[in-house]
């Protein structure tokens, strides 16, 4: 996964894979998703990212699978 931020347009691009995009859907006025030929998520674009998604503070946490006992 790659996160790219374009300060000149205040746009964030989150890429989940590098497969070709065949369709872009507008989710809301500032949120777009790109899908592959099977309908899987390829990337997401957030317009006005600082205001709408708090992009100025980004962190990544990988959660490990845990076993729960009853």
C-alpha positions in Angstrom: 0.0 0.0 0.0 1.2 3.5 -0.9 -0.1 6.8 0.4 0.7 9.9 -1.7 -0.2 13.4 -0.7 -0.2 16.3 -3.2 0.0 19.5 -1.3 -0.7 21.7 -4.3 -4.2 20.3 -4.6 -4.6 19.0 -1.0 -5.3 15.5 -2.4 -4.4 12.1 -0.9 -4.1 9.0 -3.1 -4.1 5.7 -1.3 -3.1 2.8 -3.5 -3.9 -0.7 -2.4 -2.6 -2.5 -5.5 -1.1 -1.8 -8.9 -3.6 -3.6 -11.1 -5.2 -1.6 -13.9 -8.3 0.5 -13.0 -11.4 -0.1 -15.1 -13.9 2.0 -13.2 -13.9 5.0 -10.8 -16.9 5.6 -8.6 -17.7 8.9 -6.8 -18.6 7.9 -3.2 -19.1 11.5 -2.1 -18.1 15.0 -3.3 -14.6 14.5 -2.0 -14.1 10.7 -2.1 -13.5 8.5 -5.1 -12.6 4.8 -5.4 -11.0 3.0 -8.3 -11.9 -0.6 -9.0 -10.3 -3.4 -11.1 -12.2 -5.6 -13.6 -13.4 -7.8 -10.8 -14.8 -4.9 -8.7 -11.9 -5.1 -6.2 -10.6 -1.9 -4.6 -7.4 -0.6 -6.3 -7.1 2.9 -4.9 -9.0 5.7 -3.1 -8.7 9.5 -3.8 -9.6 12.0 -1.1 -10.0 15.6 -2.1 -9.5 18.4 0.5 -7.6 15.7 2.5 -6.3 17.9 5.4 -9.8 19.1 6.1 -11.9 16.0 5.3 -9.5 13.1 6.4 -7.0 14.7 8.8 -4.3 13.7 6.4 -1.7 15.8 8.3 -1.5 13.0 10.9 -1.1 9.5 9.4 0.0 6.4 11.1 0.1 2.7 10.3 -0.5 -0.1 12.7 -0.4 -3.7 11.7 -2.6 -5.8 14.0 -1.5 -9.4 14.6 -4.0 -12.2 14.7 -4.7 -13.2 18.2 -6.3 -16.4 19.6 -9.2 -15.9 21.9 -9.9 -18.5 24.5 -13.4 -19.2 25.9 
